[in-house]
Amino acid sequence: MVKFILRRFLYALITLWLIASFTFVLMKNLPGNPLGEGAERIPKATKEMLLKQYGLDKPLWEQYLTFMNNIIHGDLGASFQFPAHKVTDIIKQAFPSSLKLGLISIAIAIVVGLTLGIIAALKHNKAGDYTAMFIAILGVSIPSFVLGPLLSYYVGVKWGILPAGLWKGPKYVILPSLALSFGTIAILARLMRTSMLDVLNQDYIKTAKSKGLSNLTVVVKHTVRNAILPVITIIGPIFVNVITGTLVVEQIFSVPGLGKHFVSSVTSNDYTMISGLTIFYSAILILVVFLTDVAYGFVDPRIRLGKGGK
């Protein structure tokens, strides 16, 4: 198991290095000027001072080495928009709101999605199945950037049930969390249903029933436990997808997260902010996938004893 974990950790480090390198190259090839639209009107001496301040006056290879060294030491550079603030400081300030929104959304999605999938499988081709799959189809068909404004207008403005925006307390979290989790609920419900139906047709389920075990025992100990394995595999990427999806929902509900910084950094060519957020979210994705692989290895010993576990 130790070799399995170490190998996965090495893959994670190599992946992060490749992403950071590609990000550096892409940032250097973006159109526009990091000094702003009026860069041509900046005095030459001032421009040289700014380029030196951000290390842009050095050869590309030296910029790359400095860039990678800073990442190793947890320094993502200073923002071009806010020179007095480092990107890491901005992330520390804004990310907790994005993380809170993402965690609540994924928790809602897991509970509701798995429940709908189990009900749909156990009530196959019955009313429960049709209802659960109808909700799943709606979740796939309506993206968060469409559902968000609808919830904000009808539930928040027109009906006045919940706040339409801002981030001031527990009740302000409900609408953006629902908007963000709806699509994930649909994915998990469909996957769990398919996996459950496959497991229910296996011989060991029939054997368990023939031994006189109760339906609840068969479902909980045998069916759900095996059917949930494919779900565990995609929980990691889905979690990161939900976290990054907050960028749009945050703008809709005025959540003080990283969304506003990411949008403004793209429009203003804030290279350090763009690269910093890209690497930050990539690191989260890689970490979650790594933890998912390890968790999957614990749940199913065949994974760690197979090709990856020798």
C-alpha positions as CSV (number, residue, x, y, z in Angstrom):
1,M,0.0,0.0,0.0
2,V,2.9,2.3,0.8
3,K,4.4,1.8,-2.7
4,F,1.0,2.5,-4.2
5,I,0.6,5.8,-2.3
6,L,4.2,6.9,-3.2
7,R,3.7,6.1,-6.9
8,R,0.5,8.1,-7.0
9,F,2.2,11.0,-5.1
10,L,5.0,11.0,-7.7
11,Y,2.5,11.1,-10.5
12,A,0.8,14.0,-8.8
13,L,4.0,16.0,-8.5
14,I,4.9,15.4,-12.2
15,T,1.4,16.5,-13.3
16,L,1.6,19.7,-11.2
17,W,5.0,20.5,-12.7
18,L,3.7,20.0,-16.2
19,I,0.6,22.2,-15.6
20,A,2.8,24.9,-14.1
21,S,5.1,24.8,-17.0
22,F,2.3,25.0,-19.6
23,T,0.7,27.8,-17.6
24,F,4.0,29.8,-17.8
25,V,4.3,29.3,-21.5
26,L,0.6,30.3,-22.2
27,M,0.9,33.4,-20.0
28,K,3.9,34.6,-22.0
29,N,1.9,34.1,-25.3
30,L,-1.3,35.9,-24.2
31,P,-2.2,39.0,-26.3
32,G,-2.2,42.4,-24.6
33,N,0.2,44.0,-22.1
34,P,0.5,43.2,-18.4
35,L,1.1,46.9,-17.7
36,G,-2.3,47.8,-19.0
37,E,-3.9,49.3,-22.1
38,G,-2.1,52.6,-21.7
39,A,1.4,51.0,-21.4
40,E,2.6,52.8,-24.5
41,R,2.0,56.2,-22.7
42,I,4.1,55.2,-19.7
43,P,7.5,56.9,-19.5
44,K,10.3,54.6,-20.5
45,A,12.1,54.8,-17.2
46,T,8.9,53.9,-15.3
47,K,8.2,51.1,-17.7
48,E,11.7,49.7,-17.2
49,M,11.2,50.0,-13.4
50,L,7.9,48.1,-13.5
51,L,9.3,45.3,-15.8
52,K,12.2,44.9,-13.4
53,Q,9.9,44.9,-10.4
54,Y,8.0,41.9,-11.8
55,G,11.1,40.2,-13.3
56,L,9.9,40.7,-16.9
57,D,13.2,42.2,-18.0
58,K,15.0,38.9,-17.6
59,P,15.4,36.2,-20.2
60,L,12.6,33.7,-20.5
61,W,14.6,30.8,-19.1
62,E,15.5,32.8,-16.0
63,Q,11.9,33.9,-15.6
64,Y,10.9,30.3,-15.7
65,L,13.4,29.2,-13.1
66,T,12.3,32.1,-10.8
67,F,8.7,31.2,-11.4
68,M,9.2,27.5,-10.5
69,N,11.3,28.4,-7.5
70,N,8.6,30.8,-6.2
71,I,5.9,28.1,-6.6
72,I,8.0,25.6,-4.6
73,H,8.2,28.2,-1.8
74,G,4.5,28.9,-2.0
75,D,4.9,32.3,-3.6
76,L,2.6,33.0,-6.6
77,G,3.9,36.5,-7.2
78,A,2.3,40.0,-6.8
79,S,-0.9,40.9,-8.6
80,F,-0.5,43.4,-11.4
81,Q,-3.9,44.9,-10.5
82,F,-3.1,45.2,-6.8
83,P,0.7,45.6,-6.6
84,A,0.6,45.8,-2.8
85,H,-1.0,42.4,-2.5
86,K,0.5,39.0,-3.3
87,V,-1.7,36.4,-5.1
88,T,-1.4,34.0,-2.2
89,D,-2.7,36.7,0.2
90,I,-5.7,37.3,-2.1
91,I,-6.4,33.6,-2.3
92,K,-6.2,33.2,1.5
93,Q,-8.7,36.1,1.9
94,A,-11.2,35.0,-0.8
95,F,-11.0,31.2,-1.1
96,P,-12.7,30.4,2.2
97,S,-16.0,31.7,0.8
98,S,-15.6,29.7,-2.4
99,L,-14.6,26.6,-0.4
100,K,-17.6,27.0,2.0
101,L,-20.0,27.3,-1.0
102,G,-18.4,24.4,-2.8
103,L,-18.4,22.0,0.3
104,I,-22.0,22.7,1.1
105,S,-23.0,22.2,-2.6
106,I,-21.1,18.9,-2.9
107,A,-22.6,17.7,0.4
108,I,-26.1,18.5,-0.9
109,A,-25.3,16.8,-4.2
110,I,-23.9,13.6,-2.6
111,V,-26.9,13.1,-0.2
112,V,-29.6,14.0,-2.7
113,G,-27.9,12.4,-5.8
114,L,-27.1,9.1,-4.2
115,T,-30.6,8.9,-2.6
116,L,-32.3,9.5,-5.9
117,G,-30.1,7.0,-7.7
118,I,-30.8,4.3,-5.1
119,I,-34.5,5.0,-5.2
120,A,-34.5,4.9,-9.0
121,A,-32.7,1.5,-9.0
122,L,-34.9,-0.1,-6.4
123,K,-38.0,1.2,-8.1
124,H,-36.9,0.4,-11.6
125,N,-39.5,1.3,-14.3
126,K,-41.8,2.6,-11.6
127,A,-42.9,6.0,-10.5
128,G,-39.9,6.5,-8.2
129,D,-37.5,5.7,-11.1
130,Y,-39.3,8.1,-13.5
131,T,-39.4,10.9,-11.0
132,A,-35.7,10.6,-10.1
133,M,-34.6,10.5,-13.7
134,F,-36.8,13.4,-14.6
135,I,-35.0,15.5,-11.9
136,A,-31.7,14.2,-13.3
137,I,-32.6,15.3,-16.8
138,L,-33.5,18.7,-15.5
139,G,-30.1,18.9,-13.7
140,V,-28.2,18.1,-16.9
141,S,-30.3,20.4,-19.1
142,I,-30.2,23.5,-16.9
143,P,-26.6,24.8,-16.2
144,S,-25.8,26.7,-13.0
145,F,-25.5,30.1,-14.8
146,V,-29.1,29.7,-15.9
147,L,-30.5,28.2,-12.7
148,G,-28.8,30.8,-10.6
149,P,-30.5,33.9,-12.0
150,L,-33.9,32.0,-11.9
151,L,-33.5,31.1,-8.3
152,S,-32.3,34.6,-7.4
153,Y,-35.2,36.3,-9.2
154,Y,-38.1,34.0,-8.3
155,V,-37.2,32.7,-4.8
156,G,-35.2,35.8,-3.7
157,V,-36.8,38.8,-5.4
158,K,-40.4,37.9,-6.5
159,W,-41.4,35.5,-3.7
160,G,-39.0,36.8,-1.0
161,I,-38.4,33.4,0.6
162,L,-34.6,33.7,0.7
163,P,-32.0,36.4,0.1
164,A,-31.4,37.0,-3.6
165,G,-27.7,37.7,-3.1
166,L,-24.8,38.8,-0.9
167,W,-23.0,36.7,1.8
168,K,-24.0,37.7,5.3
169,G,-25.2,34.5,7.1
170,P,-26.4,30.9,6.8
171,K,-29.6,31.7,4.8
172,Y,-27.6,33.5,2.2
173,V,-25.8,30.2,1.3
174,I,-28.9,28.2,0.4
175,L,-29.7,29.6,-3.1
176,P,-26.1,29.6,-4.5
177,S,-25.5,26.1,-3.1
178,L,-28.6,24.8,-4.7
179,A,-27.7,26.4,-8.0
180,L,-24.3,24.9,-7.9
181,S,-25.3,21.4,-6.8
182,F,-28.2,20.8,-9.2
183,G,-26.1,19.6,-12.1
184,T,-23.9,17.4,-9.8
185,I,-27.1,15.8,-8.3
186,A,-28.1,14.8,-11.8
187,I,-24.7,13.2,-12.5
188,L,-24.5,11.3,-9.3
189,A,-28.1,10.1,-9.5
190,R,-27.7,8.7,-13.0
191,L,-24.4,7.0,-12.2
192,M,-25.7,5.5,-8.9
193,R,-28.8,4.2,-10.6
194,T,-26.8,2.5,-13.4
195,S,-24.3,1.0,-11.0
196,M,-27.0,-0.2,-8.6
197,L,-28.9,-1.9,-11.5
198,D,-25.7,-3.6,-12.5
199,V,-25.0,-4.9,-9.0
200,L,-28.6,-6.0,-8.4
201,N,-28.2,-8.5,-11.3
202,Q,-25.0,-10.1,-9.9
203,D,-25.1,-13.6,-8.6
204,Y,-23.8,-12.8,-5.1
205,I,-26.9,-10.5,-4.6
206,K,-29.2,-13.4,-5.5
207,T,-27.2,-15.7,-3.2
208,A,-27.5,-13.2,-0.3
209,K,-31.3,-13.0,-0.8
210,S,-31.5,-16.8,-1.0
211,K,-29.8,-17.0,2.5
212,G,-32.8,-15.2,3.9
213,L,-31.1,-11.9,4.5
214,S,-33.5,-8.9,4.8
215,N,-33.9,-6.5,1.9
216,L,-32.4,-3.7,4.0
217,T,-29.3,-5.8,4.8
218,V,-28.8,-6.8,1.1
219,V,-29.2,-3.2,-0.1
220,V,-26.9,-1.6,2.5
221,K,-24.2,-4.2,3.0
222,H,-24.0,-5.7,-0.5
223,T,-25.6,-3.6,-3.1
224,V,-24.8,0.0,-2.1
225,R,-21.3,-0.9,-0.9
226,N,-20.3,-2.3,-4.3
227,A,-22.4,0.1,-6.4
228,I,-20.8,3.2,-4.8
229,L,-17.3,2.3,-6.1
230,P,-17.7,4.0,-9.5
231,V,-19.2,7.0,-7.7
232,I,-16.1,7.3,-5.4
233,T,-13.9,7.4,-8.6
234,I,-15.6,10.5,-9.9
235,I,-16.2,12.3,-6.6
236,G,-12.7,13.9,-6.7
237,P,-13.0,15.5,-10.1
238,I,-16.6,16.5,-9.4
239,F,-15.6,18.1,-6.2
240,V,-13.0,20.3,-8.0
241,N,-15.5,21.0,-10.8
242,V,-17.9,22.3,-8.2
243,I,-15.3,24.4,-6.5
244,T,-14.2,26.0,-9.8
245,G,-17.9,26.3,-10.8
246,T,-18.3,28.7,-8.0
247,L,-16.6,31.3,-10.2
248,V,-19.8,31.9,-12.1
249,V,-22.3,31.4,-9.3
250,E,-20.3,33.8,-7.1
251,Q,-20.8,36.5,-9.7
252,I,-24.5,35.9,-9.8
253,F,-25.1,35.9,-6.0
254,S,-22.3,38.5,-5.2
255,V,-20.3,36.0,-3.1
256,P,-16.9,37.5,-2.0
257,G,-14.9,34.5,-3.4
258,L,-12.3,34.0,-6.0
259,G,-14.7,34.4,-8.9
260,K,-14.5,38.2,-9.1
261,H,-10.7,38.1,-9.0
262,F,-10.5,35.5,-11.7
263,V,-12.8,37.4,-14.0
264,S,-11.1,40.7,-13.4
265,S,-7.6,39.2,-13.9
266,V,-8.6,37.9,-17.4
267,T,-10.0,41.2,-18.5
268,S,-7.0,43.1,-17.3
269,N,-4.2,40.7,-18.3
270,D,-3.1,40.2,-14.7
271,Y,-0.7,37.4,-15.6
272,T,0.3,36.5,-12.1
273,M,-3.3,36.3,-10.9
274,I,-4.3,34.1,-13.8
275,S,-1.4,31.8,-13.5
276,G,-1.6,31.8,-9.7
277,L,-5.3,30.8,-9.7
278,T,-4.8,28.2,-12.5
279,I,-2.0,26.5,-10.5
280,F,-4.0,26.8,-7.3
281,Y,-7.0,25.1,-8.7
282,S,-4.9,22.6,-10.5
283,A,-3.2,21.7,-7.2
284,I,-6.6,21.2,-5.6
285,L,-7.7,18.9,-8.5
286,I,-4.5,16.9,-8.3
287,L,-4.7,16.6,-4.5
288,V,-8.3,15.5,-4.6
289,V,-7.6,12.9,-7.4
290,F,-4.6,11.6,-5.4
291,L,-6.8,11.2,-2.2
292,T,-9.5,9.6,-4.3
293,D,-7.1,7.1,-5.7
294,V,-5.9,6.3,-2.2
295,A,-9.4,6.0,-0.9
296,Y,-10.4,3.8,-3.8
297,G,-7.4,1.6,-3.0
298,F,-8.6,1.1,0.6
299,V,-12.2,0.4,-0.5
300,D,-11.2,-2.0,-3.3
301,P,-7.9,-3.9,-2.5
302,R,-7.8,-5.1,-6.2
303,I,-6.8,-1.6,-7.2
304,R,-3.7,-1.4,-4.9
305,L,-2.8,-5.1,-5.6
306,G,-3.1,-4.7,-9.3
307,K,-0.9,-2.8,-11.7
308,G,-0.6,0.2,-9.4
309,G,0.0,-1.6,-6.2
310,K,2.9,-3.9,-6.9
